[in-house]
Amino acid sequence: MTVEASGLKSPQRVLRVGELTRYLRRMVEGDRLLQDISVMGEVGSLSHPGSGHYYFVLKENDNQLPCIMQRREALQQGQQAAALRPGVNIVAEGALTIYEPRGLYQLSVRRIRVQGAGEARQRFERLRRQLEAEGLFAEERKRPLPTHPATLALITSPNSNAYHDVLTRLRAQWPRIKVIVAGSNVQGEQAPAQIALALDIVNRMTRADEILLVRGGGSQEELDCFNDERIARAIFASRIPVITGIGHEQDYTIADYVADVRAPTPTAAAHLAVPDGIALRMTCRKLRQDLRVAIVGKVGDRRRALRTAEAALLRFSPDNRVRVRRQRLDEIWERMWRLNRADMARRRSRLDGLSRQLQLLDPLGVLARGYAVITDPDSGRVISTVGQAAPGRRLKARVRDGSFPLVVEETP
């Protein structure tokens, strides 16, 4: 059925998306009221990139208005721009524009006036002060994380980026961990009740060693569910340590204050929840090497001590002493034997000399050369002069081989 047949009038012209967006932009920018307006609201999500621009959202209940303040206007505002924070009430003056590439209407802010904390921020501060006074944030009641957990409960939205990031980190860092996934919404009105219920179920029905409550980055409004009192009290009542990894590093929620450990991101929460397997293996390898070096060094020291003790034992051993004394005795005996032999040789040499001298002086030796000794046979005196040999006197002559008598016949 055609448009004409249905009785409906067809449009005069089919517009392209870009044409429609430009048309609306001209209409908005041509409206004098919309080009000089002041809007009051509470600052929601806020970003301040390196370009110097400020991008933020003004909100009132469920209504939101995207805003941009260019770098030039921000520099002119000075302290007012620096005071921009999520939860602050401001009055923003500027012109309403439409960003054509995305078809997004936004307020191009020229000036701002800070009014004070917004309603959401005031609620946050009231709840924070109340729970702090009750002791839910006390550091002394927070429990340390297990060193080597076997089971971990993960509370987040299934198949979200945070879910995949956490599992990827856990598999890379500690593959042996068992993960129990407790799926829950992590934004919206239903999220606080579901998260509190998930915490209760994990505590009552599992043997998890720790709980990871995580959500990826988002606007302040998207993270606001974690500022709910029900979640805070469920974390406080948990018998299992709770680690939170909500949003980015600059995002702080009530749940972060109550948690046993707060991590800046879901990936960082996974990193804190389990040991670093790679670092642990490197540590074990180094400890093993240090232990080997220590054992080798200790064995070397013991061996050197044993050799020293053995040397001392040998040095002071009775056997060794006997052996040493026997050796010294042998040396003394040998020395004495050498001395005695030398002394005997000297004495023998002297004796030989004396014997030779005696032989030279022995009268009998003279007789052997043909001489004779004349003696008085009665007195045995040697006749040494002619006067002792009177004629007719009987004498005895001794020669080499004997003696014979003789008679003196005459004297000269």
LUMKE-618405 format. One line per field, with one value per residue (C-alpha): x, y, z; residue in one letter. Coordinates in nm, 4 decimals. Example, Ala and Ser with C-alpha at 12.3 -4.5 7.8 and 13.67 -1.06 7.14 Angstrom:
# residues 2
X: c(1.2300|1.3670) $
Y: c(-0.4500|-0.1060) $
Z: c(0.7800|0.7140) $
res: c(A|S) $
//
This chain:
# residues 412
X: c(0.0000|0.1431|0.1325|-0.1233|-0.3489|-0.3486|-0.4810|-0.1633|0.0032|0.3661|0.6314|0.7241|1.0960|1.3155|1.5950|1.9397|2.0592|2.3128|2.0547|1.8171|2.0928|2.2041|1.8453|1.7937|2.1268|2.0226|1.6888|1.8517|2.1296|1.8785|1.6685|1.7855|1.6554|1.8632|2.1771|2.1947|2.0599|2.1523|2.0984|2.1202|2.2103|2.4445|2.7701|2.7664|3.0445|3.3384|3.6513|3.9354|4.1639|4.4986|4.3327|4.2223|3.8485|3.6011|3.3372|3.0697|2.7025|2.4494|2.1806|1.8571|1.6990|1.6934|1.7407|2.0857|2.2376|2.5826|2.8067|3.1399|3.3582|3.6306|3.9876|3.9742|3.6631|3.8078|4.1225|3.9101|3.7023|4.0150|3.9134|3.5516|3.6559|3.9035|3.6217|3.4245|3.3681|3.1091|2.8267|2.8722|2.5753|2.6493|2.4774|2.6121|2.5694|2.6070|2.4453|2.2689|2.4289|2.4046|2.7168|2.6444|2.8727|2.6850|2.3533|2.4063|2.2709|2.4894|2.5428|2.8495|2.9390|3.0849|3.0641|2.9877|2.8942|2.9546|2.6571|2.7754|2.7275|2.4446|2.1722|2.3430|2.6689|2.4931|2.3288|2.6682|2.8304|2.5443|2.5654|2.9440|2.9440|2.6744|2.8516|3.1873|3.0392|2.9071|3.2558|3.1971|3.5102|3.7384|4.0751|4.1190|3.8167|3.9315|4.0703|4.3889|4.3573|4.4515|4.8020|4.7130|4.3359|4.1846|3.8371|3.7252|3.3721|3.3247|3.0250|2.9721|2.7645|2.8307|2.9957|3.0829|3.4241|3.5071|3.4082|3.6388|3.9218|3.9145|3.9088|4.1896|4.4055|4.3305|4.4145|4.7418|4.8465|4.7152|4.5511|4.4827|4.2236|3.8619|3.6174|3.2518|3.0586|2.7651|2.5972|2.4339|2.3411|2.6019|2.4019|2.0440|1.7765|1.7827|2.1601|2.1926|1.9430|2.0961|2.4524|2.3536|2.1747|2.4785|2.7038|2.4675|2.4424|2.8191|2.8688|2.6014|2.6401|3.0060|3.3487|3.5074|3.8249|3.7582|3.5043|3.5670|3.3023|3.3892|3.2511|3.4218|3.4433|3.1351|2.9752|2.9094|2.5427|2.6243|2.8429|2.5941|2.4384|2.7544|2.6749|2.3724|2.3510|2.2351|2.5593|2.7685|2.6031|2.6227|2.9975|3.0347|2.8420|3.0432|3.2532|3.4674|3.7127|3.5802|3.7901|3.6288|3.7389|3.4818|3.5293|3.8645|4.1290|3.9592|3.6197|3.5439|3.2169|3.0733|3.1400|3.5118|3.5230|3.3664|3.5592|3.8554|4.0688|3.9953|4.1537|4.1425|4.0141|3.8699|4.1989|4.3887|4.1420|4.2152|4.5863|4.5503|4.3252|4.5721|4.9480|5.1571|5.2479|5.5302|5.6863|5.6333|5.8086|6.0973|6.1152|6.1139|6.3844|6.5979|6.5351|6.6291|6.9503|7.0261|6.9569|7.1906|7.4648|7.4065|7.4177|7.7346|7.8947|7.7830|7.9110|8.2413|8.2675|8.1914|8.4485|8.7135|8.6204|8.6381|8.9816|9.0971|8.9567|9.1166|9.4508|9.4158|9.3171|9.6168|9.8389|9.7263|9.6615|9.8595|9.9412|10.0765|10.2735|10.4181|10.4953|10.6628|10.8590|10.9590|11.0748|11.2721|11.4143|11.5157|11.6764|11.8610|11.9670|12.0957|12.2745|12.4299|12.5295|12.6915|12.8653|12.9824|13.1025|13.2842|13.4325|13.5427|13.6969|13.8838|13.9966|14.1002|14.2927|14.4631|14.5346|14.6862|14.9024|15.0136|15.0782|15.2949|15.4783|15.5168|15.6502|15.8960|16.0079|15.9979|16.3544|16.2439|16.1592|16.5167|16.6352|16.4411|16.6671|16.9805|17.0594|17.1109|17.0549|17.3249|17.2007|17.3424|17.1863|17.1845|17.0327|16.8693|17.0210|17.1102|17.4779|17.4884|17.8596|18.1923|18.2832|18.0077|18.1549|18.4572|18.6704|18.5645|18.2160|17.9350|17.6551|17.3454|17.2758|16.9193|16.8491|16.5360|16.4546|16.5954|16.8950|17.2295|17.5101|17.8330|18.1641|18.3613|18.7157|18.8681|18.7766|18.9230) $
Y: c(0.0000|0.3357|0.6504|0.8025|0.4979|0.5130|0.8649|1.0105|1.3066|1.2382|1.4895|1.7508|1.6710|1.3951|1.5545|1.4161|1.3856|1.6635|1.8924|1.8402|1.8989|2.2211|2.3386|2.2828|2.4515|2.7625|2.7664|2.7381|2.9871|3.2267|3.2337|3.5373|3.3851|3.0703|3.2671|3.4490|3.2281|3.1382|2.7801|2.6590|2.3006|2.0615|1.9599|1.5905|1.4280|1.6590|1.6300|1.8723|1.7394|1.8805|2.1105|2.3321|2.2991|2.1965|1.9374|1.8797|1.8012|2.0143|1.7995|1.8367|1.5108|1.2989|1.5905|1.6607|1.9342|1.8841|2.1903|2.3026|2.5913|2.6777|2.7281|3.1065|3.1472|2.9096|3.1216|3.4342|3.2676|3.1689|3.0605|3.0037|2.7497|2.5879|2.5425|2.3194|1.9840|1.7094|1.7858|2.1652|2.3894|2.6576|2.9084|2.8785|3.1687|3.1143|3.0168|2.6966|2.5317|2.2072|2.0000|1.8800|1.5705|1.4064|1.5909|1.6906|2.0063|2.1691|2.4894|2.6857|2.8470|3.1972|3.2551|3.0510|3.1380|2.8765|2.8525|2.5784|2.2062|2.0538|1.8323|1.5084|1.6210|1.7203|1.3778|1.2168|1.4198|1.3573|0.9812|0.9833|1.1670|0.9374|0.6148|0.7492|0.8317|0.4742|0.3366|0.1847|0.3539|0.2696|0.1408|-0.0903|-0.2993|-0.3544|-0.7003|-0.7896|-0.9736|-1.3439|-1.4049|-1.6944|-1.6999|-2.0095|-1.8738|-1.5248|-1.3867|-1.1249|-0.8911|-0.6854|-0.6696|-0.9886|-0.9365|-0.5758|-0.4309|-0.4447|-0.8130|-0.9018|-0.6819|-0.8493|-1.2033|-1.1205|-0.9857|-1.2825|-1.5359|-1.3594|-1.3034|-1.6059|-1.8655|-2.1127|-1.8838|-2.0052|-1.7249|-1.7198|-1.4622|-1.2960|-1.0922|-0.7612|-0.4287|-0.1667|0.1452|0.2557|0.2389|-0.1420|-0.1650|-0.0979|-0.3701|-0.6210|-0.5527|-0.5812|-0.9109|-1.0429|-0.9618|-1.1445|-1.4534|-1.4777|-1.4613|-1.7222|-1.9691|-1.9695|-2.0251|-1.7351|-1.5975|-1.2425|-1.0386|-0.8058|-0.5369|-0.3595|-0.1283|0.0467|0.4200|0.6320|0.9618|1.0685|0.9869|0.6335|0.5726|0.7267|0.3874|0.2992|0.5858|0.3924|0.3096|-0.0474|-0.1309|0.0301|-0.1761|-0.4971|-0.4474|-0.3724|-0.6901|-0.9113|-1.1775|-1.1909|-0.9091|-0.6792|-0.5046|-0.2264|-0.1097|0.1496|0.3985|0.5689|0.6839|1.0169|0.8552|0.7939|0.6434|0.5473|0.1823|0.2652|0.4136|0.1013|-0.1589|-0.3346|-0.2310|0.0304|0.0051|0.2879|0.0652|-0.2854|-0.4067|-0.2694|-0.4454|-0.7769|-0.7074|-0.6536|-0.9559|-1.2265|-1.2753|-1.1710|-1.5099|-1.3797|-1.1814|-1.4747|-1.7143|-1.4694|-1.4349|-1.8142|-1.8489|-1.5882|-1.7459|-2.0862|-1.9403|-1.7594|-2.0811|-2.2767|-2.0156|-2.0140|-2.3943|-2.4151|-2.1430|-2.3086|-2.6493|-2.4872|-2.3220|-2.6519|-2.8328|-2.5761|-2.5967|-2.9769|-2.9651|-2.7222|-2.9513|-3.2555|-3.0743|-2.9739|-3.3301|-3.4701|-3.2086|-3.2886|-3.6623|-3.9044|-4.1173|-3.8147|-3.7166|-4.0688|-4.0609|-3.7222|-3.8296|-4.1532|-3.9579|-3.7255|-4.0297|-4.1765|-3.8489|-3.8317|-4.1950|-4.1389|-3.8245|-4.0062|-4.2906|-4.0458|-3.8671|-4.1936|-4.3146|-3.9853|-4.0020|-4.3597|-4.2635|-3.9794|-4.2078|-4.4783|-4.2228|-4.0944|-4.4501|-4.5266|-4.2142|-4.3077|-4.6606|-4.5362|-4.3085|-4.5987|-4.8146|-4.5429|-4.5162|-4.8906|-5.0228|-5.3489|-5.1602|-5.0402|-5.3991|-5.4959|-5.2699|-5.4608|-5.2998|-5.4765|-5.3750|-5.4686|-5.5168|-5.6349|-5.9796|-5.9426|-5.5913|-5.5641|-5.2183|-5.1133|-5.0706|-4.7297|-4.6350|-4.7989|-4.7474|-4.9817|-5.2664|-5.3746|-5.6521|-5.9990|-5.8805|-6.1038|-5.9169|-6.0082|-5.8902|-5.8675|-5.8665|-5.8771|-6.2420|-6.3104|-6.2648|-6.4346|-6.3969|-6.2326|-6.1593|-5.8348|-5.9221|-5.5757|-5.2071|-4.9404) $
Z: c(0.0000|-0.0977|0.1082|-0.1254|-0.1004|0.2776|0.2714|0.4312|0.2722|0.1759|0.2866|0.0366|0.0703|0.2175|0.4256|0.4888|0.8471|0.7999|0.6461|0.9368|1.1937|1.0225|1.0052|1.3757|1.4561|1.2592|1.4388|1.7835|1.7121|1.5603|1.8784|2.0810|2.4066|2.3624|2.2754|2.6071|2.8810|3.2380|3.3553|3.7152|3.7939|3.9698|3.8041|3.7207|3.5240|3.4531|3.2380|3.1801|2.9018|2.7974|2.5452|2.8359|2.7615|3.0326|2.9465|3.2075|3.2598|3.4434|3.5991|3.7881|3.9025|3.5857|3.3452|3.2037|2.9909|2.8290|2.8594|2.7187|2.8303|2.5814|2.7000|2.6511|2.8665|3.1277|3.1575|3.1961|3.4712|3.6700|4.0201|3.9215|3.6597|3.8988|4.1516|3.9164|4.0876|4.0576|4.3003|4.2946|4.2146|3.9555|3.7321|3.3790|3.1341|2.7624|2.4358|2.3368|2.0321|1.8408|1.7722|1.4199|1.3964|1.6827|1.6670|2.0286|2.1772|2.4410|2.6307|2.5233|2.8571|2.8735|3.2498|3.5616|3.9166|4.1831|4.4219|4.6603|4.6989|4.5010|4.6388|4.5325|4.6870|5.0054|5.0244|4.9692|5.2465|5.4915|5.4338|5.4500|5.7839|5.9251|5.8286|5.9418|6.2825|6.3053|6.2426|5.8975|5.7625|6.0577|5.9416|6.2414|6.1453|5.7846|5.7182|5.5350|5.2053|5.1922|5.0642|4.8319|4.7710|4.6108|4.5308|4.4375|4.3968|4.1238|4.1506|3.8371|3.5200|3.3155|2.9760|3.0603|2.9879|3.3575|3.3677|3.0777|3.2057|3.5472|3.4065|3.1639|3.4447|3.6723|3.4005|3.3234|3.6844|3.8771|3.6470|3.9294|4.0963|4.0898|4.0032|4.1103|3.9077|4.0839|3.8104|3.9021|3.7530|3.8374|3.7510|3.7747|4.0439|4.0746|4.1151|4.4936|4.5906|4.3483|4.4632|4.8321|4.7557|4.5650|4.8607|5.0970|4.8712|4.8269|5.2047|5.2829|4.9974|4.8880|5.0356|4.8559|5.0094|4.8860|4.6887|4.3954|4.3465|4.0217|3.7579|3.4680|3.4183|3.3752|3.4603|3.8153|3.7668|3.6517|3.9563|4.1994|4.2832|4.4770|4.7160|4.8438|5.2148|5.1425|4.9614|5.2350|5.5091|5.3027|5.2580|5.6300|5.7227|5.4859|5.6573|5.3411|5.2600|4.9862|4.7210|4.5193|4.1752|4.0688|3.7867|3.7549|4.0006|4.0726|4.1434|4.5113|4.6310|4.9681|4.8806|4.8435|5.1935|5.3511|5.1478|5.3029|5.0040|4.7389|4.3932|4.1350|3.8493|3.7991|3.6524|3.9510|4.1839|4.0101|4.0441|4.4203|4.4696|4.3671|4.3824|4.0867|3.9418|3.7240|4.0074|4.2442|4.0064|3.9679|4.3469|4.3894|4.1259|4.3028|4.6429|4.5013|4.3617|4.6874|4.8792|4.6523|4.6982|5.0735|5.0952|4.8861|5.0965|5.4207|5.3068|5.2072|5.5486|5.7222|5.5116|5.5938|5.9619|5.9428|5.7830|6.0527|6.3242|6.1643|6.1488|6.5132|6.6074|6.4256|6.5821|6.9364|6.8870|7.1163|6.8136|6.6389|6.9455|6.9735|6.6049|6.6371|6.9471|6.7778|6.4775|6.7014|6.8837|6.5504|6.4555|6.7922|6.7634|6.4129|6.5262|6.8171|6.5889|6.3497|6.6373|6.7865|6.4517|6.3942|6.7465|6.6942|6.3632|6.5330|6.8139|6.5678|6.3639|6.6783|6.7888|6.4528|6.4818|6.8299|6.7188|6.4397|6.6788|6.9199|6.6461|6.5565|6.9194|6.9902|7.0293|6.8801|6.5696|6.5567|6.5995|6.2904|6.0935|6.2031|6.5380|6.8715|7.2347|7.4874|7.8426|8.1750|8.2206|8.5961|8.6272|8.2869|8.2388|7.8897|7.8244|7.6584|7.7080|7.6472|8.0083|8.1175|7.9117|8.1130|7.9580|8.0579|8.1590|8.0554|7.8699|7.6654|7.3129|7.1886|6.8168|6.6020|6.6443|6.9904|7.2274|7.2863|7.5473|7.4800|7.6639|7.6364|7.5370|7.5422|7.5349|7.3136) $
res: c(M|T|V|E|A|S|G|L|K|S|P|Q|R|V|L|R|V|G|E|L|T|R|Y|L|R|R|M|V|E|G|D|R|L|L|Q|D|I|S|V|M|G|E|V|G|S|L|S|H|P|G|S|G|H|Y|Y|F|V|L|K|E|N|D|N|Q|L|P|C|I|M|Q|R|R|E|A|L|Q|Q|G|Q|Q|A|A|A|L|R|P|G|V|N|I|V|A|E|G|A|L|T|I|Y|E|P|R|G|L|Y|Q|L|S|V|R|R|I|R|V|Q|G|A|G|E|A|R|Q|R|F|E|R|L|R|R|Q|L|E|A|E|G|L|F|A|E|E|R|K|R|P|L|P|T|H|P|A|T|L|A|L|I|T|S|P|N|S|N|A|Y|H|D|V|L|T|R|L|R|A|Q|W|P|R|I|K|V|I|V|A|G|S|N|V|Q|G|E|Q|A|P|A|Q|I|A|L|A|L|D|I|V|N|R|M|T|R|A|D|E|I|L|L|V|R|G|G|G|S|Q|E|E|L|D|C|F|N|D|E|R|I|A|R|A|I|F|A|S|R|I|P|V|I|T|G|I|G|H|E|Q|D|Y|T|I|A|D|Y|V|A|D|V|R|A|P|T|P|T|A|A|A|H|L|A|V|P|D|G|I|A|L|R|M|T|C|R|K|L|R|Q|D|L|R|V|A|I|V|G|K|V|G|D|R|R|R|A|L|R|T|A|E|A|A|L|L|R|F|S|P|D|N|R|V|R|V|R|R|Q|R|L|D|E|I|W|E|R|M|W|R|L|N|R|A|D|M|A|R|R|R|S|R|L|D|G|L|S|R|Q|L|Q|L|L|D|P|L|G|V|L|A|R|G|Y|A|V|I|T|D|P|D|S|G|R|V|I|S|T|V|G|Q|A|A|P|G|R|R|L|K|A|R|V|R|D|G|S|F|P|L|V|V|E|E|T|P) $
//
